[in-house]
Amino acid sequence: MTGNTLGFGIWESRRDDAGPAVRALTGLSVSHLSDVLHRSRTTGTLRPHALPSARLCGPALTVRVAVGDHLMVHKALDLARPGDVVVVDARGYVEAAMIGEIMTRYARSRGIAGFVIDGAIRDLDYITSQDMPVYARGATPAGPTRRGPGEINVTVQVGGMVVAPGDIVCGDPDGVVSVPADAAEAVAGQVAGLIARERAAIAAIEAGSLDRNWIDDALRANGLG
């Protein structure tokens, strides 16, 4: 559900055990995941606001909110399970913060893995001193309303990235990527192959034997040379 209409709703999400999918993807770089997903299902628009060492990987609990309102974000925190990533489609609005120190502290007490918010946050002095990953479009001192409407466990779009409930959301300093849970192990296997090829390229660079003929081949295929 990614249209412009918005009501009040809380839907059930498929809640299979996400553990194997999370374990398969934990520690993999977002850039590698983006490459094997053909540069789709990823965003660099939402930037990390936490300690540089903070890394994100967990199943998405998705929220769509009215512009400038975070009532349903509060409800999502009460529904979240330990390890969940709260993904908030706040329509890219950066004039009202969706979370701040109090909500972040509460999320930590519930075992929530982190936030991905297409909108604003506040209390950066606190959030940026913590190891809970928080990705957002921007920051503002202004608070939101708490009237609704909003929807939980619907497909959302954040920073141009589509996220369905239960997708595995991973984040590092480069940005965020969303991987369907049932594809996680296959994607991890493709990343392993990509890493092996990159290591071979690095070894060739160090040995002075890297083959760069592919560049001229590509140019000739496009009528140059």
Secondary structure as the mmCIF struct_conf table of DSSP 4:
data_model
#
loop_
_struct_conf.conf_type_id
_struct_conf.id
_struct_conf.beg_label_comp_id
_struct_conf.beg_label_asym_id
_struct_conf.beg_label_seq_id
_struct_conf.end_label_comp_id
_struct_conf.end_label_asym_id
_struct_conf.end_label_seq_id
BEND BEND1 GLY A 3 ASN A 4
STRN STRN1 PHE A 8 ILE A 10
HELX_RH_AL_P HELX_RH_AL_P1 GLY A 19 LEU A 25
TURN_TY1_P TURN_TY1_P1 THR A 26 GLY A 27
HELX_RH_AL_P HELX_RH_AL_P2 VAL A 30 VAL A 36
TURN_TY1_P TURN_TY1_P2 LEU A 37 ARG A 39
BEND BEND2 ARG A 41 ARG A 41
STRN STRN2 THR A 42 THR A 43
BEND BEND3 GLY A 44 LEU A 46
STRN STRN3 ARG A 47 PRO A 48
BEND BEND4 ALA A 50 ALA A 50
TURN_TY1_P TURN_TY1_P3 PRO A 52 SER A 53
STRN STRN4 LEU A 56 VAL A 65
TURN_TY1_P TURN_TY1_P4 VAL A 67 GLY A 68
STRN STRN5 ASP A 69 ASP A 69
HELX_RH_AL_P HELX_RH_AL_P3 LEU A 71 LEU A 79
HELX_LH_PP_P HELX_LH_PP_P1 ALA A 80 ARG A 81
TURN_TY1_P TURN_TY1_P5 PRO A 82 GLY A 83
STRN STRN6 VAL A 85 ASP A 89
TURN_TY1_P TURN_TY1_P6 ARG A 91 GLY A 92
BEND BEND5 GLU A 95 ALA A 96
STRN STRN7 ALA A 97 ILE A 99
HELX_RH_AL_P HELX_RH_AL_P4 GLU A 101 SER A 109
TURN_TY1_P TURN_TY1_P7 ARG A 110 GLY A 111
STRN STRN8 GLY A 114 ILE A 121
HELX_RH_AL_P HELX_RH_AL_P5 LEU A 124 ILE A 127
TURN_TY1_P TURN_TY1_P8 THR A 128 SER A 129
BEND BEND6 GLN A 130 MET A 132
STRN STRN9 VAL A 134 ALA A 139
BEND BEND7 PRO A 141 PRO A 141
STRN STRN10 THR A 145 THR A 145
STRN STRN11 GLY A 150 ILE A 152
BEND BEND8 ASN A 153 VAL A 154
STRN STRN12 VAL A 156 VAL A 158
TURN_TY1_P TURN_TY1_P9 GLY A 159 GLY A 160
STRN STRN13 MET A 161 VAL A 163
TURN_TY1_P TURN_TY1_P10 PRO A 165 GLY A 166
STRN STRN14 ILE A 168 ASP A 172
TURN_TY1_P TURN_TY1_P11 PRO A 173 ASP A 174
STRN STRN15 GLY A 175 VAL A 179
HELX_RH_3T_P HELX_RH_3T_P1 ALA A 181 ALA A 183
HELX_RH_AL_P HELX_RH_AL_P6 ALA A 184 ALA A 207
TURN_TY1_P TURN_TY1_P12 GLY A 208 GLY A 208
HELX_RH_AL_P HELX_RH_AL_P7 ASN A 213 ALA A 221
TURN_TY1_P TURN_TY1_P13 ASN A 222 GLY A 223
#
